[in-house]
Amino acid sequence: MNFHGSYRPQDVEFLLKPLTLAQAQTENVVDKESLIQSGARHYSEMLTPESLPSPAYRALFARAHALNRERMARDCLVLASLIARRHGPAPVLVSLARAGTPVGAIVAHLLRACMGATAAAVAHYSISIVRDRGIDSNALDHILARGHAPAALAFVDGWTGKGVISRELERFVQDYNRSRQVDIESGLYVLSDLAGSACCAASGDDYLIPSSILNATISGLVSRSILNSAVGPQDFHGCVWFGEFAAADLSCWFVDDIVSAALAIFAAEGMPQPARADRAALAAQSSAFMATELARQGINDANLIKPGIGEATRVLLRRLPRLLLVRDAGAEDVQHLLMLAAEKSVPVQVRPDLPYHAVSIIRSVQDG
């Protein structure tokens, strides 16, 4: 049975195994963080139940969406053109669940509308990749078994933070290629490449991608991916489907609205050109920041520092934050973070020297 979450079939097909919350081995945030940092459990084994955003937070999302709608639409157009240049007008989009899913769905529509591809020609799958455990090889096997050419596959995500996932993707796809004797391109396509680690990006700017603010209600009502004992050796990686949130779901609306904005830009201006980003400079900036911040915070685990608006938001939504750093507390793009920090009594430091709009620091279990 094909699984589309709350999306339409033409938007995406999730190659994920739906699990119950009980099968996802849920933990409260404090216990989950302790288990992760102690090494007793991997983060992918556990899922904290999600809740719907408050009306005030929904209002902040609406404001953020209004401010960044055209920027994201333009960048999705750029991403579609970059993918078409390398993979042809009818590529196979493989988005990384779940931040990549709305981006992939939007890009699929734009390839059909602006690149001359037929509706049936552009496939979009969303699959799991797990830090330290790799990409879902069963999902890749399934895609190739559908008859798709390996060279047509293009991996899509929302952004890079420190570049961990893009490096993970490259390593595990290379392993997959060797084991299957195929040649899938391992590069990642993103809207914002803060780490300078993506194959292609619309920009290297840290800006508020509206879909990064919400969880399941903008990602097809699907959780982040899960890889635990409920996932068998022949299964796709797991997920939980939050069908009870259907009344608040914005997934299809968001895709349609960004596509509409992008098509208006395309009609008025043609295809926009990608910003010239210096990948080496971005990578050097990321590396230097991490080295300095690890020393400044007095910690050794780089996984506890999450740079960029998207990563900072994830920490405040589902991890155990110790500190929020912002470059400018008056900036529109960080208002949702300040609200979340206030709700969770997380201290905020304003650091005008930050190379990013925001950075979240996760509490170390050693701090108590």
C-alpha positions as CSV (number, residue, x, y, z in Angstrom):
1,M,0.0,0.0,0.0
2,N,1.4,3.4,-1.0
3,F,1.8,5.8,1.9
4,H,1.4,9.5,1.3
5,G,0.8,10.8,4.8
6,S,-1.6,13.7,4.5
7,Y,-0.1,14.7,1.1
8,R,-1.6,13.8,-2.3
9,P,-0.2,11.0,-4.4
10,Q,1.3,13.6,-6.8
11,D,3.2,15.3,-4.0
12,V,5.2,12.5,-2.5
13,E,5.4,8.8,-1.6
14,F,6.9,8.0,1.8
15,L,9.0,5.0,1.8
16,L,8.6,4.6,5.6
17,K,6.9,2.0,7.8
18,P,4.1,3.5,9.9
19,L,4.5,2.6,13.6
20,T,2.4,3.2,16.7
21,L,3.7,5.5,19.4
22,A,4.2,2.5,21.6
23,Q,6.4,0.9,18.9
24,A,8.4,4.1,18.7
25,Q,9.4,3.5,22.3
26,T,8.5,7.1,23.4
27,E,10.3,8.7,26.3
28,N,9.9,12.1,28.0
29,V,12.4,14.7,26.8
30,V,14.6,14.6,29.9
31,D,14.9,10.8,29.9
32,K,15.4,10.6,26.2
33,E,18.3,13.2,26.3
34,S,19.9,11.2,29.1
35,L,19.7,8.0,27.2
36,I,21.1,9.6,24.0
37,Q,24.0,11.3,25.6
38,S,25.0,8.4,27.8
39,G,25.1,6.1,24.7
40,A,22.5,3.8,26.2
41,R,20.1,4.5,23.2
42,H,20.5,6.0,19.8
43,Y,18.3,9.1,19.1
44,S,16.6,7.3,16.2
45,E,15.2,4.6,18.6
46,M,13.0,7.0,20.5
47,L,10.3,9.5,19.7
48,T,8.8,12.1,22.0
49,P,5.1,12.6,21.3
50,E,4.4,15.8,19.4
51,S,1.8,18.4,20.4
52,L,0.0,21.0,18.4
53,P,1.4,24.5,18.4
54,S,-0.3,27.1,20.5
55,P,-2.4,29.8,18.8
56,A,0.3,32.3,19.6
57,Y,2.9,30.1,17.9
58,R,0.7,29.5,15.0
59,A,0.4,33.3,14.6
60,L,4.2,33.5,14.6
61,F,4.3,30.9,11.9
62,A,1.8,32.9,9.8
63,R,4.0,36.0,10.2
64,A,7.2,34.1,9.3
65,H,5.5,32.6,6.3
66,A,4.3,35.9,5.0
67,L,7.8,37.4,5.4
68,N,9.7,34.5,3.9
69,R,7.2,33.1,1.4
70,E,8.7,34.8,-1.7
71,R,12.3,34.0,-0.6
72,M,11.5,30.3,-0.2
73,A,9.6,30.2,-3.5
74,R,12.4,31.8,-5.4
75,D,14.9,29.3,-3.8
76,C,12.7,26.4,-4.7
77,L,12.7,27.6,-8.3
78,V,16.5,27.8,-8.2
79,L,16.8,24.3,-6.7
80,A,14.5,22.9,-9.4
81,S,16.7,24.4,-12.1
82,L,19.9,23.1,-10.5
83,I,18.5,19.6,-10.3
84,A,17.2,19.7,-13.9
85,R,20.7,20.8,-15.2
86,R,22.4,17.8,-13.6
87,H,19.6,15.1,-13.8
88,G,17.5,16.2,-16.7
89,P,14.0,17.7,-16.7
90,A,12.4,14.6,-15.2
91,P,14.6,13.5,-12.2
92,V,13.7,11.2,-9.4
93,L,13.6,13.4,-6.3
94,V,14.5,11.6,-3.1
95,S,13.9,13.9,-0.1
96,L,15.2,13.2,3.3
97,A,12.4,12.8,5.8
98,R,11.2,15.0,7.1
99,A,12.6,18.5,6.6
100,G,13.3,17.7,3.0
101,T,9.8,16.4,2.3
102,P,7.9,19.8,1.8
103,V,10.9,21.1,-0.3
104,G,10.9,18.0,-2.5
105,A,7.1,18.2,-3.0
106,I,7.4,21.9,-4.1
107,V,10.3,21.2,-6.4
108,A,8.4,18.3,-8.0
109,H,5.5,20.6,-8.9
110,L,7.9,23.2,-10.3
111,L,9.8,20.7,-12.4
112,R,6.4,19.7,-14.0
113,A,5.2,23.3,-14.4
114,C,8.4,25.1,-15.5
115,M,10.8,22.4,-16.9
116,G,8.5,20.8,-19.5
117,A,8.3,17.5,-17.6
118,T,5.0,15.6,-17.7
119,A,3.2,15.0,-14.4
120,A,4.0,11.3,-14.4
121,A,7.7,11.8,-15.3
122,V,8.8,13.4,-12.0
123,A,8.8,10.9,-9.2
124,H,9.2,12.1,-5.6
125,Y,10.0,9.7,-2.7
126,S,10.8,10.6,0.9
127,I,13.1,8.3,2.7
128,S,15.0,8.1,6.0
129,I,18.6,8.8,6.7
130,V,19.9,8.4,10.3
131,R,23.1,10.0,11.7
132,D,25.7,7.2,12.4
133,R,23.4,4.5,10.9
134,G,23.1,5.7,7.3
135,I,20.5,5.8,4.6
136,D,17.6,3.4,4.2
137,S,19.1,0.9,1.7
138,N,15.7,-1.0,1.5
139,A,14.1,2.3,0.3
140,L,16.8,2.8,-2.3
141,D,16.4,-0.8,-3.5
142,H,12.7,-0.2,-3.9
143,I,13.2,3.0,-5.9
144,L,15.6,1.2,-8.3
145,A,13.3,-1.8,-8.5
146,R,10.6,0.6,-9.8
147,G,12.8,1.0,-12.9
148,H,14.3,4.4,-12.1
149,A,17.8,5.0,-13.5
150,P,20.4,5.5,-10.7
151,A,21.7,8.6,-12.4
152,A,18.2,10.2,-12.2
153,L,18.2,10.3,-8.4
154,A,18.6,13.6,-6.7
155,F,18.6,13.9,-2.9
156,V,16.8,16.9,-1.4
157,D,16.8,18.4,2.1
158,G,15.9,21.8,3.6
159,W,19.2,23.0,4.8
160,T,22.6,22.1,6.2
161,G,23.6,22.9,9.7
162,K,27.0,21.5,10.4
163,G,27.0,19.3,7.3
164,V,26.6,16.0,9.2
165,I,23.8,14.6,7.1
166,S,25.3,15.6,3.8
167,R,28.6,13.9,4.8
168,E,26.6,10.9,6.0
169,L,24.7,10.8,2.8
170,E,27.9,10.8,0.7
171,R,29.5,8.1,2.8
172,F,26.6,5.7,2.8
173,V,25.6,6.2,-0.8
174,Q,29.1,5.4,-1.8
175,D,28.9,2.2,0.2
176,Y,25.5,1.4,-1.4
177,N,26.9,2.0,-4.9
178,R,29.7,-0.4,-4.3
179,S,27.4,-3.1,-2.9
180,R,24.8,-2.8,-5.7
181,Q,27.2,-1.9,-8.5
182,V,25.3,1.3,-9.4
183,D,26.3,4.9,-9.6
184,I,23.9,7.1,-7.6
185,E,25.1,10.7,-7.2
186,S,25.6,11.2,-3.4
187,G,25.4,15.0,-3.4
188,L,22.7,16.9,-1.5
189,Y,20.4,19.7,-2.9
190,V,19.3,22.2,-0.3
191,L,17.7,25.7,0.0
192,S,20.3,26.9,2.4
193,D,23.8,25.5,2.8
194,L,25.3,26.9,6.0
195,A,28.0,24.3,6.2
196,G,29.2,24.5,2.6
197,S,28.7,20.7,2.4
198,A,25.8,20.4,-0.1
199,C,26.3,19.5,-3.8
200,C,24.1,22.4,-4.9
201,A,22.2,25.1,-2.9
202,A,20.0,28.0,-3.7
203,S,22.0,30.1,-1.1
204,G,24.3,30.0,1.9
205,D,22.2,32.3,4.0
206,D,20.8,31.5,7.3
207,Y,17.2,32.5,6.8
208,L,13.9,31.4,8.2
209,I,12.5,28.6,5.9
210,P,8.9,28.7,7.0
211,S,8.5,24.9,7.1
212,S,11.3,24.6,9.7
213,I,9.0,26.2,12.3
214,L,6.5,23.4,12.5
215,N,6.7,19.7,12.9
216,A,4.2,17.1,11.6
217,T,1.6,19.5,10.6
218,I,3.7,20.8,7.7
219,S,5.3,17.5,6.8
220,G,2.4,15.3,5.9
221,L,1.5,14.5,9.6
222,V,4.6,12.3,9.6
223,S,7.1,12.1,12.5
224,R,10.9,12.1,12.0
225,S,12.2,8.7,11.1
226,I,12.7,5.9,13.6
227,L,15.1,3.0,13.5
228,N,14.6,0.5,16.4
229,S,13.6,-3.1,17.1
230,A,10.1,-2.5,15.5
231,V,11.8,-2.1,12.1
232,G,12.7,-5.5,10.6
233,P,15.7,-6.1,8.3
234,Q,13.5,-6.0,5.2
235,D,11.4,-3.0,6.4
236,F,11.7,0.6,5.5
237,H,12.7,2.8,8.4
238,G,9.8,3.7,10.6
239,C,7.7,6.7,11.4
240,V,4.6,7.7,13.4
241,W,1.6,9.2,11.5
242,F,-0.2,11.8,13.6
243,G,-3.6,11.4,12.0
244,E,-5.2,13.0,15.1
245,F,-3.7,16.4,14.0
246,A,-5.6,16.4,10.6
247,A,-7.7,19.4,11.5
248,A,-4.6,21.5,12.0
249,D,-2.6,20.1,9.0
250,L,-1.0,22.7,6.7
251,S,1.0,20.3,4.5
252,C,-0.9,20.5,1.2
253,W,-1.8,24.2,1.7
254,F,1.9,25.0,2.2
255,V,3.0,23.2,-0.9
256,D,0.3,24.9,-3.0
257,D,1.0,28.3,-1.6
258,I,4.8,28.2,-2.2
259,V,4.2,26.7,-5.7
260,S,1.8,29.5,-6.5
261,A,4.3,32.2,-5.4
262,A,7.1,30.5,-7.4
263,L,5.0,30.3,-10.5
264,A,4.2,34.0,-10.2
265,I,7.9,34.8,-10.0
266,F,8.6,32.5,-13.0
267,A,5.9,34.2,-15.1
268,A,7.2,37.7,-14.3
269,E,11.0,37.1,-14.3
270,G,11.7,33.7,-15.8
271,M,14.0,31.3,-13.9
272,P,16.1,33.1,-11.2
273,Q,19.8,32.5,-10.9
274,P,21.3,30.9,-7.8
275,A,23.2,33.1,-5.5
276,R,27.0,32.8,-5.7
277,A,28.0,31.1,-2.5
278,D,31.6,30.2,-1.7
279,R,31.3,26.6,-0.4
280,A,34.9,26.6,0.9
281,A,34.3,29.8,2.8
282,L,31.1,28.5,4.3
283,A,32.8,25.3,5.3
284,A,35.7,27.2,6.9
285,Q,33.2,29.5,8.8
286,S,31.3,26.5,10.1
287,S,34.5,24.7,11.2
288,A,35.9,27.8,12.9
289,F,32.6,28.6,14.7
290,M,32.3,25.0,16.0
291,A,35.9,25.0,17.3
292,T,35.5,28.3,19.0
293,E,32.0,27.6,20.4
294,L,33.0,24.2,21.8
295,A,35.8,25.8,23.8
296,R,33.5,28.7,24.8
297,Q,30.8,26.4,26.1
298,G,33.3,24.1,27.7
299,I,31.9,20.9,26.0
300,N,33.5,18.2,23.9
301,D,30.5,16.8,22.0
302,A,29.8,18.7,18.8
303,N,26.3,17.2,18.7
304,L,25.3,19.5,21.5
305,I,25.8,22.6,19.3
306,K,23.1,23.3,16.6
307,P,23.8,26.3,14.4
308,G,21.3,28.0,12.2
309,I,17.6,28.8,12.5
310,G,16.4,25.4,11.4
311,E,18.6,23.4,13.7
312,A,17.9,25.8,16.6
313,T,14.2,25.3,16.1
314,R,14.5,21.5,16.2
315,V,16.3,21.7,19.5
316,L,13.7,23.9,21.1
317,L,10.9,21.8,19.8
318,R,12.1,18.3,20.7
319,R,15.4,18.3,22.6
320,L,16.6,19.6,26.0
321,P,18.0,23.1,25.3
322,R,20.4,24.7,27.8
323,L,20.9,28.0,25.9
324,L,19.7,29.9,22.9
325,L,22.1,32.3,21.2
326,V,20.7,34.9,18.8
327,R,22.6,37.5,16.8
328,D,19.8,40.1,17.0
329,A,16.8,39.6,19.4
330,G,14.8,42.1,17.3
331,A,15.1,40.1,14.0
332,E,11.8,38.8,12.7
333,D,13.4,35.4,11.9
334,V,14.1,34.5,15.5
335,Q,10.8,35.6,17.2
336,H,9.5,32.0,17.2
337,L,12.7,30.9,18.9
338,L,12.4,33.5,21.6
339,M,8.8,32.4,22.2
340,L,9.8,28.8,22.5
341,A,12.7,29.8,24.8
342,A,10.4,31.8,27.1
343,E,7.9,28.9,27.2
344,K,10.7,26.5,28.3
345,S,12.6,28.9,30.5
346,V,15.7,28.6,28.3
347,P,18.2,31.5,28.8
348,V,18.9,33.7,25.8
349,Q,22.2,35.4,25.0
350,V,22.5,38.1,22.3
351,R,25.7,37.7,20.4
352,P,26.2,40.2,17.6
353,D,29.3,38.3,16.4
354,L,27.4,35.1,15.5
355,P,27.8,34.0,11.9
356,Y,24.2,32.7,12.1
357,H,20.9,34.2,13.2
358,A,20.6,31.6,16.0
359,V,22.4,28.7,17.7
360,S,20.9,26.3,20.2
361,I,23.1,24.6,22.8
362,I,21.7,21.3,24.1
363,R,22.0,20.6,27.8
364,S,24.7,18.0,28.7
365,V,23.5,15.3,31.0
366,Q,26.7,15.8,32.9
367,D,25.4,19.2,33.9
368,G,22.6,17.6,35.8
